[in-house]
Amino acid sequence: MAGWLRRSWRKFARAYVFICAREDAKRWQLVIPAGAWVCQRCPHVSFDIARLREHYVFAHAF
Ligand SMILES: [Zn+2]
């Protein structure tokens, strides 16, 4: 029973991250600099390697 819920949540969380990144970029007129790290498995963008590792753990390690 918890399986589909977890899958739905992850799908939602991924969409949320994607929307937030787009909104933030729009808000700050952000151009992604050369030092940005883009996740290889989803549209998530981090601005340092530690954050990207954190993202991998929370979003893709399970
Ligand atoms: Zn990712």
N, CA, C, O and the ligand as a Tripos MOL2 file, in Angstrom:
@<TRIPOS>MOLECULE
protein
  249   247    63     0     0
PROTEIN
NO_CHARGES

@<TRIPOS>ATOM
      1 N           0.8270   -1.2070    0.0000 N.3       1 MET1
      2 CA          0.0000    0.0000    0.0000 C.3       1 MET1
      3 C           0.8640    1.2620    0.0000 C.2       1 MET1
      4 O           0.5340    2.2490   -0.6570 O.2       1 MET1
      5 N           1.9720    1.2200    0.7410 N.am      2 ALA2
      6 CA          2.8220    2.4060    0.8190 C.3       2 ALA2
      7 C           3.6200    2.6160   -0.4620 C.2       2 ALA2
      8 O           4.1290    3.7100   -0.7050 O.2       2 ALA2
      9 N           3.7300    1.5720   -1.2830 N.am      3 GLY3
     10 CA          4.5530    1.6500   -2.4990 C.3       3 GLY3
     11 C           4.0870    2.7060   -3.4760 C.2       3 GLY3
     12 O           4.8660    3.5570   -3.9040 O.2       3 GLY3
     13 N           2.8080    2.6510   -3.8280 N.am      4 TRP4
     14 CA          2.3060    3.6330   -4.8090 C.3       4 TRP4
     15 C           2.3510    5.0430   -4.2450 C.2       4 TRP4
     16 O           2.5720    6.0110   -4.9730 O.2       4 TRP4
     17 N           2.1350    5.1470   -2.9180 N.am      5 LEU5
     18 CA          2.1530    6.4620   -2.2730 C.3       5 LEU5
     19 C           3.5450    7.0750   -2.3750 C.2       5 LEU5
     20 O           3.7050    8.2550   -2.6890 O.2       5 LEU5
     21 N           4.5540    6.2340   -2.0990 N.am      6 ARG6
     22 CA          5.9280    6.7250   -2.1670 C.3       6 ARG6
     23 C           6.2750    7.1440   -3.5960 C.2       6 ARG6
     24 O           6.9260    8.1670   -3.8090 O.2       6 ARG6
     25 N           5.8350    6.3440   -4.5720 N.am      7 ARG7
     26 CA          6.1130    6.6770   -5.9720 C.3       7 ARG7
     27 C           5.4490    7.9910   -6.3580 C.2       7 ARG7
     28 O           6.0570    8.8350   -7.0150 O.2       7 ARG7
     29 N           4.1940    8.1560   -5.9440 N.am      8 SER8
     30 CA          3.4630    9.3880   -6.2530 C.3       8 SER8
     31 C           4.1570   10.5880   -5.6270 C.2       8 SER8
     32 O           4.2860   11.6470   -6.2420 O.2       8 SER8
     33 N           4.6040   10.3950   -4.3840 N.am      9 TRP9
     34 CA          5.2770   11.4810   -3.6710 C.3       9 TRP9
     35 C           6.5570   11.8790   -4.3890 C.2       9 TRP9
     36 O           6.8480   13.0650   -4.5380 O.2       9 TRP9
     37 N           7.3180   10.8930   -4.8300 N.am     10 ARG10
     38 CA          8.5770   11.2000   -5.5010 C.3      10 ARG10
     39 C           8.3250   11.9130   -6.8140 C.2      10 ARG10
     40 O           9.0600   12.8270   -7.1860 O.2      10 ARG10
     41 N           7.2780   11.4900   -7.5160 N.am     11 LYS11
     42 CA          6.9270   12.1530   -8.7720 C.3      11 LYS11
     43 C           6.5540   13.6050   -8.4950 C.2      11 LYS11
     44 O           6.9730   14.5180   -9.2070 O.2      11 LYS11
     45 N           5.7590   13.7970   -7.4490 N.am     12 PHE12
     46 CA          5.3390   15.1320   -7.0710 C.3      12 PHE12
     47 C           6.5420   15.9840   -6.6630 C.2      12 PHE12
     48 O           6.6730   17.1300   -7.0910 O.2      12 PHE12
     49 N           7.4200   15.4120   -5.8320 N.am     13 ALA13
     50 CA          8.5870   16.1490   -5.3500 C.3      13 ALA13
     51 C           9.4730   16.5690   -6.5200 C.2      13 ALA13
     52 O          10.0060   17.6780   -6.5370 O.2      13 ALA13
     53 N           9.6240   15.6770   -7.4930 N.am     14 ARG14
     54 CA         10.4540   15.9870   -8.6470 C.3      14 ARG14
     55 C           9.8460   17.1380   -9.4470 C.2      14 ARG14
     56 O          10.5570   18.0530   -9.8630 O.2      14 ARG14
     57 N           8.5390   17.0910   -9.6580 N.am     15 ALA15
     58 CA          7.8630   18.1580  -10.3880 C.3      15 ALA15
     59 C           7.9910   19.4730   -9.6280 C.2      15 ALA15
     60 O           8.1750   20.5350  -10.2230 O.2      15 ALA15
     61 N           7.8890   19.3860   -8.3010 N.am     16 TYR16
     62 CA          7.9660   20.5740   -7.4610 C.3      16 TYR16
     63 C           9.3460   21.2300   -7.5680 C.2      16 TYR16
     64 O           9.4520   22.4500   -7.7010 O.2      16 TYR16
     65 N          10.3840   20.4250   -7.5090 N.am     17 VAL17
     66 CA         11.7470   20.9450   -7.6290 C.3      17 VAL17
     67 C          11.9090   21.6160   -8.9820 C.2      17 VAL17
     68 O          12.5020   22.6900   -9.0870 O.2      17 VAL17
     69 N          11.3830   20.9810  -10.0070 N.am     18 PHE18
     70 CA         11.5090   21.5060  -11.3630 C.3      18 PHE18
     71 C          10.8000   22.8600  -11.4790 C.2      18 PHE18
     72 O          11.3530   23.8150  -12.0250 O.2      18 PHE18
     73 N           9.5800   22.9290  -10.9630 N.am     19 ILE19
     74 CA          8.8110   24.1740  -11.0240 C.3      19 ILE19
     75 C           9.5070   25.2720  -10.2270 C.2      19 ILE19
     76 O           9.6160   26.4030  -10.6990 O.2      19 ILE19
     77 N           9.9780   24.9480   -9.0230 N.am     20 CYS20
     78 CA         10.6520   25.9240   -8.1810 C.3      20 CYS20
     79 C          11.8960   26.4740   -8.8610 C.2      20 CYS20
     80 O          12.1410   27.6800   -8.8420 O.2      20 CYS20
     81 N          12.6760   25.5880   -9.4580 N.am     21 ALA21
     82 CA         13.9000   26.0270  -10.1300 C.3      21 ALA21
     83 C          13.5540   27.0070  -11.2460 C.2      21 ALA21
     84 O          14.2300   28.0210  -11.4240 O.2      21 ALA21
     85 N          12.4990   26.6980  -11.9930 N.am     22 ARG22
     86 CA         12.0910   27.5930  -13.0790 C.3      22 ARG22
     87 C          11.6020   28.9260  -12.5360 C.2      22 ARG22
     88 O          11.9340   29.9810  -13.0760 O.2      22 ARG22
     89 N          10.8090   28.8790  -11.4630 N.am     23 GLU23
     90 CA         10.2730   30.1050  -10.8750 C.3      23 GLU23
     91 C          11.3950   30.9770  -10.3020 C.2      23 GLU23
     92 O          11.4060   32.1940  -10.4850 O.2      23 GLU23
     93 N          12.3260   30.3410   -9.6160 N.am     24 ASP24
     94 CA         13.4420   31.0840   -9.0330 C.3      24 ASP24
     95 C          14.2790   31.7300  -10.1240 C.2      24 ASP24
     96 O          14.6940   32.8820   -9.9980 O.2      24 ASP24
     97 N          14.5210   30.9990  -11.1750 N.am     25 ALA25
     98 CA         15.3110   31.5340  -12.2840 C.3      25 ALA25
     99 C          14.6110   32.7480  -12.8880 C.2      25 ALA25
    100 O          15.2470   33.7430  -13.2350 O.2      25 ALA25
    101 N          13.2990   32.6450  -13.0060 N.am     26 LYS26
    102 CA         12.5190   33.7450  -13.5630 C.3      26 LYS26
    103 C          12.5740   34.9550  -12.6280 C.2      26 LYS26
    104 O          12.7400   36.0920  -13.0700 O.2      26 LYS26
    105 N          12.4310   34.6840  -11.3190 N.am     27 ARG27
    106 CA         12.3790   35.7460  -10.3290 C.3      27 ARG27
    107 C          13.6900   36.5350  -10.2850 C.2      27 ARG27
    108 O          13.6900   37.7610  -10.1820 O.2      27 ARG27
    109 N          14.7820   35.8210  -10.3620 N.am     28 TRP28
    110 CA         16.0680   36.4980  -10.2260 C.3      28 TRP28
    111 C          16.7520   36.7150  -11.5680 C.2      28 TRP28
    112 O          17.9120   37.1230  -11.6210 O.2      28 TRP28
    113 N          16.0370   36.4450  -12.6440 N.am     29 GLN29
    114 CA         16.6310   36.5950  -13.9780 C.3      29 GLN29
    115 C          17.9420   35.8220  -14.0400 C.2      29 GLN29
    116 O          18.9470   36.2840  -14.5810 O.2      29 GLN29
    117 N          17.8880   34.6560  -13.4760 N.am     30 LEU30
    118 CA         19.1060   33.8860  -13.2630 C.3      30 LEU30
    119 C          19.5840   33.2180  -14.5480 C.2      30 LEU30
    120 O          18.8340   32.5300  -15.2400 O.2      30 LEU30
    121 N          20.8430   33.4480  -14.8330 N.am     31 VAL31
    122 CA         21.4870   32.6900  -15.9000 C.3      31 VAL31
    123 C          22.3820   31.6640  -15.2270 C.2      31 VAL31
    124 O          23.2420   32.0270  -14.4240 O.2      31 VAL31
    125 N          22.1980   30.4130  -15.5350 N.am     32 ILE32
    126 CA         22.9650   29.3710  -14.8610 C.3      32 ILE32
    127 C          24.4420   29.5300  -15.1900 C.2      32 ILE32
    128 O          24.8370   29.4310  -16.3520 O.2      32 ILE32
    129 N          25.2640   29.7790  -14.1620 N.am     33 PRO33
    130 CA         26.6840   30.0110  -14.3850 C.3      33 PRO33
    131 C          27.4380   28.7200  -14.6820 C.2      33 PRO33
    132 O          26.8990   27.6190  -14.5670 O.2      33 PRO33
    133 N          28.6820   28.8850  -15.0620 N.am     34 ALA34
    134 CA         29.4900   27.7290  -15.4350 C.3      34 ALA34
    135 C          29.6770   26.7690  -14.2670 C.2      34 ALA34
    136 O          29.8960   25.5740  -14.4630 O.2      34 ALA34
    137 N          29.5870   27.3120  -13.0270 N.am     35 GLY35
    138 CA         29.8140   26.4790  -11.8480 C.3      35 GLY35
    139 C          28.5980   25.7130  -11.3650 C.2      35 GLY35
    140 O          28.6480   25.0870  -10.3060 O.2      35 GLY35
    141 N          27.5040   25.7470  -12.1200 N.am     36 ALA36
    142 CA         26.2990   25.0420  -11.6960 C.3      36 ALA36
    143 C          26.4120   23.5510  -11.9870 C.2      36 ALA36
    144 O          27.0380   23.1340  -12.9620 O.2      36 ALA36
    145 N          25.7930   22.7620  -11.1180 N.am     37 TRP37
    146 CA         25.8120   21.3130  -11.2760 C.3      37 TRP37
    147 C          24.4090   20.8460  -11.5960 C.2      37 TRP37
    148 O          23.4680   21.1260  -10.8540 O.2      37 TRP37
    149 N          24.2700   20.1460  -12.6810 N.am     38 VAL38
    150 CA         22.9550   19.6570  -13.0870 C.3      38 VAL38
    151 C          22.8900   18.1520  -12.8440 C.2      38 VAL38
    152 O          23.7720   17.3970  -13.2530 O.2      38 VAL38
    153 N          21.8250   17.7420  -12.1720 N.am     39 CYS39
    154 CA         21.6220   16.3210  -11.9120 C.3      39 CYS39
    155 C          21.4850   15.5670  -13.2260 C.2      39 CYS39
    156 O          20.8440   16.0440  -14.1620 O.2      39 CYS39
    157 N          22.0920   14.3870  -13.2880 N.am     40 GLN40
    158 CA         22.0480   13.5990  -14.5250 C.3      40 GLN40
    159 C          20.7480   12.8260  -14.6600 C.2      40 GLN40
    160 O          20.4580   12.2880  -15.7290 O.2      40 GLN40
    161 N          19.9650   12.7650  -13.6000 N.am     41 ARG41
    162 CA         18.7830   11.9070  -13.6230 C.3      41 ARG41
    163 C          17.4700   12.6730  -13.5550 C.2      41 ARG41
    164 O          16.4040   12.0680  -13.6690 O.2      41 ARG41
    165 N          17.5200   13.9920  -13.3720 N.am     42 CYS42
    166 CA         16.3170   14.8030  -13.3410 C.3      42 CYS42
    167 C          16.7420   16.2510  -13.5730 C.2      42 CYS42
    168 O          17.9400   16.5290  -13.6230 O.2      42 CYS42
    169 N          15.7980   17.1800  -13.7170 N.am     43 PRO43
    170 CA         16.1700   18.5670  -14.0620 C.3      43 PRO43
    171 C          16.7100   19.3850  -12.8990 C.2      43 PRO43
    172 O          16.8500   20.6020  -13.0160 O.2      43 PRO43
    173 N          17.0150   18.7420  -11.7850 N.am     44 HIS44
    174 CA         17.4880   19.4750  -10.6120 C.3      44 HIS44
    175 C          18.8530   20.1300  -10.8760 C.2      44 HIS44
    176 O          19.7500   19.5230  -11.4610 O.2      44 HIS44
    177 N          18.9800   21.3920  -10.4240 N.am     45 VAL45
    178 CA         20.2400   22.1190  -10.5840 C.3      45 VAL45
    179 C          20.7590   22.5310   -9.2140 C.2      45 VAL45
    180 O          19.9960   23.0650   -8.4080 O.2      45 VAL45
    181 N          22.0380   22.2980   -8.9310 N.am     46 SER46
    182 CA         22.6640   22.7290   -7.6850 C.3      46 SER46
    183 C          23.8220   23.6580   -8.0110 C.2      46 SER46
    184 O          24.3970   23.6080   -9.0980 O.2      46 SER46
    185 N          24.1500   24.5080   -7.0410 N.am     47 PHE47
    186 CA         25.2260   25.4620   -7.2810 C.3      47 PHE47
    187 C          26.5240   25.0860   -6.5860 C.2      47 PHE47
    188 O          27.5150   25.8120   -6.6720 O.2      47 PHE47
    189 N          26.5170   23.9570   -5.9020 N.am     48 ASP48
    190 CA         27.7900   23.3960   -5.4430 C.3      48 ASP48
    191 C          27.6690   21.8850   -5.3560 C.2      48 ASP48
    192 O          26.5670   21.3390   -5.2900 O.2      48 ASP48
    193 N          28.7950   21.2260   -5.3570 N.am     49 ILE49
    194 CA         28.8210   19.7680   -5.4540 C.3      49 ILE49
    195 C          28.2410   19.1090   -4.2080 C.2      49 ILE49
    196 O          27.6790   18.0170   -4.2890 O.2      49 ILE49
    197 N          28.3720   19.7620   -3.0600 N.am     50 ALA50
    198 CA         27.8280   19.1890   -1.8280 C.3      50 ALA50
    199 C          26.3020   19.1340   -1.8850 C.2      50 ALA50
    200 O          25.6870   18.1550   -1.4630 O.2      50 ALA50
    201 N          25.7110   20.1890   -2.4060 N.am     51 ARG51
    202 CA         24.2570   20.2160   -2.5470 C.3      51 ARG51
    203 C          23.7930   19.1450   -3.5320 C.2      51 ARG51
    204 O          22.7700   18.4940   -3.3210 O.2      51 ARG51
    205 N          24.5530   18.9730   -4.6020 N.am     52 LEU52
    206 CA         24.1760   17.9810   -5.5990 C.3      52 LEU52
    207 C          24.2250   16.5800   -4.9910 C.2      52 LEU52
    208 O          23.3370   15.7620   -5.2320 O.2      52 LEU52
    209 N          25.2610   16.3090   -4.2030 N.am     53 ARG53
    210 CA         25.3740   15.0120   -3.5340 C.3      53 ARG53
    211 C          24.1900   14.7960   -2.6040 C.2      53 ARG53
    212 O          23.6150   13.7090   -2.5510 O.2      53 ARG53
    213 N          23.8360   15.8430   -1.8760 N.am     54 GLU54
    214 CA         22.6840   15.7870   -0.9810 C.3      54 GLU54
    215 C          21.4170   15.4490   -1.7740 C.2      54 GLU54
    216 O          20.5970   14.6290   -1.3600 O.2      54 GLU54
    217 N          21.2900   16.1010   -2.9100 N.am     55 HIS55
    218 CA         20.1380   15.8540   -3.7730 C.3      55 HIS55
    219 C          20.1010   14.4040   -4.2380 C.2      55 HIS55
    220 O          19.0410   13.7790   -4.2300 O.2      55 HIS55
    221 N          21.2410   13.8650   -4.6420 N.am     56 TYR56
    222 CA         21.3050   12.4690   -5.0860 C.3      56 TYR56
    223 C          20.8380   11.5350   -3.9890 C.2      56 TYR56
    224 O          20.0900   10.5880   -4.2300 O.2      56 TYR56
    225 N          21.3010   11.8260   -2.7610 N.am     57 VAL57
    226 CA         20.9410   10.9720   -1.6340 C.3      57 VAL57
    227 C          19.4320   11.0070   -1.4030 C.2      57 VAL57
    228 O          18.8040    9.9590   -1.2560 O.2      57 VAL57
    229 N          18.8530   12.1940   -1.3700 N.am     58 PHE58
    230 CA         17.4420   12.2970   -1.0220 C.3      58 PHE58
    231 C          16.5220   11.9260   -2.1690 C.2      58 PHE58
    232 O          15.4520   11.3620   -1.9390 O.2      58 PHE58
    233 N          16.9100   12.2250   -3.3870 N.am     59 ALA59
    234 CA         15.9940   12.0310   -4.5100 C.3      59 ALA59
    235 C          16.1980   10.7010   -5.2330 C.2      59 ALA59
    236 O          15.2450   10.1670   -5.8020 O.2      59 ALA59
    237 N          17.4000   10.1570   -5.2280 N.am     60 HIS60
    238 CA         17.6670    9.0100   -6.0960 C.3      60 HIS60
    239 C          18.2770    7.8040   -5.4040 C.2      60 HIS60
    240 O          18.5030    6.7830   -6.0540 O.2      60 HIS60
    241 N          18.5490    7.8860   -4.1160 N.am     61 ALA61
    242 CA         19.2690    6.7890   -3.4690 C.3      61 ALA61
    243 C          18.3460    5.6600   -3.0120 C.2      61 ALA61
    244 O          18.8260    4.5820   -2.6590 O.2      61 ALA61
    245 N          17.0360    5.8850   -3.0110 N.am     62 PHE62
    246 CA         16.1310    4.8760   -2.4380 C.3      62 PHE62
    247 C          15.6520    3.8640   -3.4730 C.2      62 PHE62
    248 O          14.8880    2.9580   -3.1420 O.2      62 PHE62
    249 ZN         18.0940   14.4000   -9.5360 Zn       63 ZN63
@<TRIPOS>BOND
     1     1     2 1
     2     2     3 1
     3     3     4 2
     4     3     5 am
     5     5     6 1
     6     6     7 1
     7     7     8 2
     8     7     9 am
     9     9    10 1
    10    10    11 1
    11    11    12 2
    12    11    13 am
    13    13    14 1
    14    14    15 1
    15    15    16 2
    16    15    17 am
    17    17    18 1
    18    18    19 1
    19    19    20 2
    20    19    21 am
    21    21    22 1
    22    22    23 1
    23    23    24 2
    24    23    25 am
    25    25    26 1
    26    26    27 1
    27    27    28 2
    28    27    29 am
    29    29    30 1
    30    30    31 1
    31    31    32 2
    32    31    33 am
    33    33    34 1
    34    34    35 1
    35    35    36 2
    36    35    37 am
    37    37    38 1
    38    38    39 1
    39    39    40 2
    40    39    41 am
    41    41    42 1
    42    42    43 1
    43    43    44 2
    44    43    45 am
    45    45    46 1
    46    46    47 1
    47    47    48 2
    48    47    49 am
    49    49    50 1
    50    50    51 1
    51    51    52 2
    52    51    53 am
    53    53    54 1
    54    54    55 1
    55    55    56 2
    56    55    57 am
    57    57    58 1
    58    58    59 1
    59    59    60 2
    60    59    61 am
    61    61    62 1
    62    62    63 1
    63    63    64 2
    64    63    65 am
    65    65    66 1
    66    66    67 1
    67    67    68 2
    68    67    69 am
    69    69    70 1
    70    70    71 1
    71    71    72 2
    72    71    73 am
    73    73    74 1
    74    74    75 1
    75    75    76 2
    76    75    77 am
    77    77    78 1
    78    78    79 1
    79    79    80 2
    80    79    81 am
    81    81    82 1
    82    82    83 1
    83    83    84 2
    84    83    85 am
    85    85    86 1
    86    86    87 1
    87    87    88 2
    88    87    89 am
    89    89    90 1
    90    90    91 1
    91    91    92 2
    92    91    93 am
    93    93    94 1
    94    94    95 1
    95    95    96 2
    96    95    97 am
    97    97    98 1
    98    98    99 1
    99    99   100 2
   100    99   101 am
   101   101   102 1
   102   102   103 1
   103   103   104 2
   104   103   105 am
   105   105   106 1
   106   106   107 1
   107   107   108 2
   108   107   109 am
   109   109   110 1
   110   110   111 1
   111   111   112 2
   112   111   113 am
   113   113   114 1
   114   114   115 1
   115   115   116 2
   116   115   117 am
   117   117   118 1
   118   118   119 1
   119   119   120 2
   120   119   121 am
   121   121   122 1
   122   122   123 1
   123   123   124 2
   124   123   125 am
   125   125   126 1
   126   126   127 1
   127   127   128 2
   128   127   129 am
   129   129   130 1
   130   130   131 1
   131   131   132 2
   132   131   133 am
   133   133   134 1
   134   134   135 1
   135   135   136 2
   136   135   137 am
   137   137   138 1
   138   138   139 1
   139   139   140 2
   140   139   141 am
   141   141   142 1
   142   142   143 1
   143   143   144 2
   144   143   145 am
   145   145   146 1
   146   146   147 1
   147   147   148 2
   148   147   149 am
   149   149   150 1
   150   150   151 1
   151   151   152 2
   152   151   153 am
   153   153   154 1
   154   154   155 1
   155   155   156 2
   156   155   157 am
   157   157   158 1
   158   158   159 1
   159   159   160 2
   160   159   161 am
   161   161   162 1
   162   162   163 1
   163   163   164 2
   164   163   165 am
   165   165   166 1
   166   166   167 1
   167   167   168 2
   168   167   169 am
   169   169   170 1
   170   170   171 1
   171   171   172 2
   172   171   173 am
   173   173   174 1
   174   174   175 1
   175   175   176 2
   176   175   177 am
   177   177   178 1
   178   178   179 1
   179   179   180 2
   180   179   181 am
   181   181   182 1
   182   182   183 1
   183   183   184 2
   184   183   185 am
   185   185   186 1
   186   186   187 1
   187   187   188 2
   188   187   189 am
   189   189   190 1
   190   190   191 1
   191   191   192 2
   192   191   193 am
   193   193   194 1
   194   194   195 1
   195   195   196 2
   196   195   197 am
   197   197   198 1
   198   198   199 1
   199   199   200 2
   200   199   201 am
   201   201   202 1
   202   202   203 1
   203   203   204 2
   204   203   205 am
   205   205   206 1
   206   206   207 1
   207   207   208 2
   208   207   209 am
   209   209   210 1
   210   210   211 1
   211   211   212 2
   212   211   213 am
   213   213   214 1
   214   214   215 1
   215   215   216 2
   216   215   217 am
   217   217   218 1
   218   218   219 1
   219   219   220 2
   220   219   221 am
   221   221   222 1
   222   222   223 1
   223   223   224 2
   224   223   225 am
   225   225   226 1
   226   226   227 1
   227   227   228 2
   228   227   229 am
   229   229   230 1
   230   230   231 1
   231   231   232 2
   232   231   233 am
   233   233   234 1
   234   234   235 1
   235   235   236 2
   236   235   237 am
   237   237   238 1
   238   238   239 1
   239   239   240 2
   240   239   241 am
   241   241   242 1
   242   242   243 1
   243   243   244 2
   244   243   245 am
   245   245   246 1
   246   246   247 1
   247   247   248 2
@<TRIPOS>SUBSTRUCTURE
     1 MET1         2 RESIDUE 1 A MET
     2 ALA2         6 RESIDUE 1 A ALA
     3 GLY3        10 RESIDUE 1 A GLY
     4 TRP4        14 RESIDUE 1 A TRP
     5 LEU5        18 RESIDUE 1 A LEU
     6 ARG6        22 RESIDUE 1 A ARG
     7 ARG7        26 RESIDUE 1 A ARG
     8 SER8        30 RESIDUE 1 A SER
     9 TRP9        34 RESIDUE 1 A TRP
    10 ARG10       38 RESIDUE 1 A ARG
    11 LYS11       42 RESIDUE 1 A LYS
    12 PHE12       46 RESIDUE 1 A PHE
    13 ALA13       50 RESIDUE 1 A ALA
    14 ARG14       54 RESIDUE 1 A ARG
    15 ALA15       58 RESIDUE 1 A ALA
    16 TYR16       62 RESIDUE 1 A TYR
    17 VAL17       66 RESIDUE 1 A VAL
    18 PHE18       70 RESIDUE 1 A PHE
    19 ILE19       74 RESIDUE 1 A ILE
    20 CYS20       78 RESIDUE 1 A CYS
    21 ALA21       82 RESIDUE 1 A ALA
    22 ARG22       86 RESIDUE 1 A ARG
    23 GLU23       90 RESIDUE 1 A GLU
    24 ASP24       94 RESIDUE 1 A ASP
    25 ALA25       98 RESIDUE 1 A ALA
    26 LYS26      102 RESIDUE 1 A LYS
    27 ARG27      106 RESIDUE 1 A ARG
    28 TRP28      110 RESIDUE 1 A TRP
    29 GLN29      114 RESIDUE 1 A GLN
    30 LEU30      118 RESIDUE 1 A LEU
    31 VAL31      122 RESIDUE 1 A VAL
    32 ILE32      126 RESIDUE 1 A ILE
    33 PRO33      130 RESIDUE 1 A PRO
    34 ALA34      134 RESIDUE 1 A ALA
    35 GLY35      138 RESIDUE 1 A GLY
    36 ALA36      142 RESIDUE 1 A ALA
    37 TRP37      146 RESIDUE 1 A TRP
    38 VAL38      150 RESIDUE 1 A VAL
    39 CYS39      154 RESIDUE 1 A CYS
    40 GLN40      158 RESIDUE 1 A GLN
    41 ARG41      162 RESIDUE 1 A ARG
    42 CYS42      166 RESIDUE 1 A CYS
    43 PRO43      170 RESIDUE 1 A PRO
    44 HIS44      174 RESIDUE 1 A HIS
    45 VAL45      178 RESIDUE 1 A VAL
    46 SER46      182 RESIDUE 1 A SER
    47 PHE47      186 RESIDUE 1 A PHE
    48 ASP48      190 RESIDUE 1 A ASP
    49 ILE49      194 RESIDUE 1 A ILE
    50 ALA50      198 RESIDUE 1 A ALA
    51 ARG51      202 RESIDUE 1 A ARG
    52 LEU52      206 RESIDUE 1 A LEU
    53 ARG53      210 RESIDUE 1 A ARG
    54 GLU54      214 RESIDUE 1 A GLU
    55 HIS55      218 RESIDUE 1 A HIS
    56 TYR56      222 RESIDUE 1 A TYR
    57 VAL57      226 RESIDUE 1 A VAL
    58 PHE58      230 RESIDUE 1 A PHE
    59 ALA59      234 RESIDUE 1 A ALA
    60 HIS60      238 RESIDUE 1 A HIS
    61 ALA61      242 RESIDUE 1 A ALA
    62 PHE62      246 RESIDUE 1 A PHE
    63 ZN63       249 GROUP 0 **** ****
